[in-house]
Amino acid sequence: MKSSSGRLLGIDLQTKKNFKMQLDGEENNMAIATNDGKYLIAIKSNSDGSHCIRQYKLKSDKIVHEEIVAPEMGIPIEIYTRDEPSTCIILFQKDNGEVISCKYNCKEE
């Protein structure tokens, strides 16, 4: 199990100013900003084998939405963005090696 302070340091590429966010523990090990710059999507593993996907408002510590994914989905191995604003793709790997792709659409505040 990875350990982390949860602190995330970022740079706003439009304003060239830095900012920091406080996430929950190991969430900053697998996190990504959406292409439109509105949200940060973070994933962490829970002790029961499930995974928590959290949507934060970027540059704040405000949680906009939280979703629990059952252990049967597998282990999250990658998160990336596509051309669509406020969306990301999360890849999960099952015990048998099968990789599942899930699209996450951000919820409006």
Helices and strands as residue ranges (DSSP letters): E 7-12, E 17-22, G 25-29, E 31-33, E 39-45, E 51-57, E 63-69, G 71-73, E 75-81, E 87-93, E 99-105
